[in-house]
Amino acid sequence: MSHTRREFIQTTAAVAGAAGLSSMALGKMKPIAPVAGSDEIRVGVVGAGGRGKGACVDCLSSSEGVRLVAIGDLTFDITRNARDTLSGTAVGTQVDVKDENLFAGLQAYKRVINHPEVDLVILTTSPGFRPAHIAEAIRAGKHVFTEKPVCVDPAGYRSCMESAAKAREKGLSIVTGTMYRRQPSYIQAVERIHRGDIGRITGGLAYYCSTGIWYRNRQPEMTDMQYQLYNWYHFTWLSGDQIVEQAVHNIDAINWIMGGPPKAAFGSGGAMTRPADSEIYDHIDVDYHYPNGAIVSFKCRQIPGSTSRVINTIVGTEGTAYVNPGGSHIADASGNETFRLKHGGINPYVQEHAELIDSIRSGAPRAELEATADSSLTAVMGRMAAYSGREITWDFVTNSQEDLMADEGAITLDTPIKSPGMPQPGQYKLS
Ligand SMILES: NC(=O)c1ccc[n+]([C@@H]2O[C@H](COP(=O)([O-])OP(=O)(O)OC[C@H]3O[C@@H](n4cnc5c(N)ncnc54)[C@H](O)[C@@H]3O)[C@@H](O)[C@H]2O)c1
């Protein structure tokens, strides 16, 4: 261990400990190959939109010795604006992105990921590109923070599983944007459910119901491809539909509680309020059947003027657990409260980066990709059930040939693209 590294670790441990951010044990620390030769962790971001910028702030503020050195997005304007915005934040002194390290275009991700200075990449584009970006990062030997969902179709799922296996072989850390898994109110409630506080789980309710979602109007100069990339939420190959893009948060919490993905899904859905060219449903209801016999009734909705409700209610033979974003509580079979915790006091968005940086420095890589890929595919399974009107099994979806992202490497901003339109149950082709 070099003198510099030792000094650096002492400083980091003191700061992280004082901030309550770090679980790292000094005794366990050892240098690891992927950041060898540098005490600093240098970050590149691919997809510098709302969450990309937010994740950069979270990452840079999570730990000492972290610097942003490269930004990639579809246009130079977006990258420059992101650099300016980030430079004006509280972590501005850690933003050190030279002009030559701003990359634009659909292949910009390769330039960021393979940049020799970059140790860790933040992947925050629209979700359809995620499996290819993750695969490139692991191939290049880079640690990863990836937003959820990590895939929008079965082909992407299998790609993620391959990347996860390679990351394990190479000792690379992958942390996913599953912030509920860092929230003390979730963690403590799930621990109690797992130790049997509500008895055997028999079922549950999970809702991700909100009002509307953004819609970005087409600009006159845009090609069809540029428009879809810009207004990506409304195109299934890019977002996966609401159930995958957003409600995956609940689905991930339910899978975490159940100990893995469901074995079958049956559901329905449709769209009453989406703009004319949107391909995605505005409501989906799915019953998920888990291997332990429990059935979770799930719904997601984005309808302006309707009631927002995001909840996970888990019913057991000896009680009920309410595991919700605003706090969790558990009641026994007589309705007496046995546990209550409101949120828990930490910022889970920062915590996920603190855990990632600690894992890199301590040589104990985190491997979160498989679980998040399982949850993303569980959401895809629900989407397929709703779109087709058929029961979809886990066996079917893991082997399905559905691949919404046609040859990712061949896409250009001028590639012609036609929308398949709104899926019709009974006619939707499963493959
Ligand atoms: N965990 C959370 O709470 C949370 C919150 C918000 C968003 N997210 C996730 O973050 C992701 C991004 O969402 P957002 O709200 O920042 O969207 P956004 O539209 O604001 O940003 C996406 C950015 O990616 C860029 N981009 C798209 N395709 C690209 C490509 N192939 N190469 C390079 N850049 C590309 C776009 O130009 C845009 O700047 C989504 O997966 C979303 O689910 C997570």
The ligand as an ORCA input file, in Angstrom:
! r2SCAN-3c Opt
* xyz 0 1
  N     -34.177      5.626     -8.974
  C     -34.966      6.631     -9.203
  O     -35.679      7.083     -8.326
  C     -35.000      7.262    -10.573
  C     -35.536      8.555    -10.724
  C     -35.555      9.118    -12.005
  C     -35.077      8.394    -13.086
  N     -34.561      7.143    -12.892
  C     -34.077      6.364    -14.047
  O     -33.010      7.050    -14.683
  C     -33.063      6.821    -16.086
  C     -33.025      8.155    -16.810
  O     -34.156      8.905    -16.458
  P     -34.149     10.500    -16.551
  O     -35.338     10.945    -15.791
  O     -32.811     11.032    -16.178
  O     -34.394     10.723    -18.115
  P     -33.909     11.971    -19.003
  O     -34.646     11.923    -20.272
  O     -33.942     13.219    -18.181
  O     -32.368     11.652    -19.261
  C     -31.928     10.598    -20.087
  C     -30.692     11.112    -20.819
  O     -30.091     10.025    -21.526
  C     -29.700     10.514    -22.807
  N     -29.605      9.355    -23.693
  C     -30.611      8.600    -24.193
  N     -30.123      7.596    -24.935
  C     -28.780      7.714    -24.891
  C     -27.709      6.951    -25.441
  N     -27.942      5.850    -26.161
  N     -26.439      7.339    -25.193
  C     -26.194      8.447    -24.431
  N     -27.177      9.192    -23.872
  C     -28.443      8.829    -24.107
  C     -30.784     11.512    -23.178
  O     -30.377     12.391    -24.198
  C     -31.041     12.191    -21.855
  O     -30.211     13.311    -21.660
  C     -34.303      5.972    -16.332
  O     -33.945      4.632    -16.407
  C     -35.147      6.184    -15.094
  O     -35.952      5.050    -14.773
  C     -34.517      6.586    -11.665
*
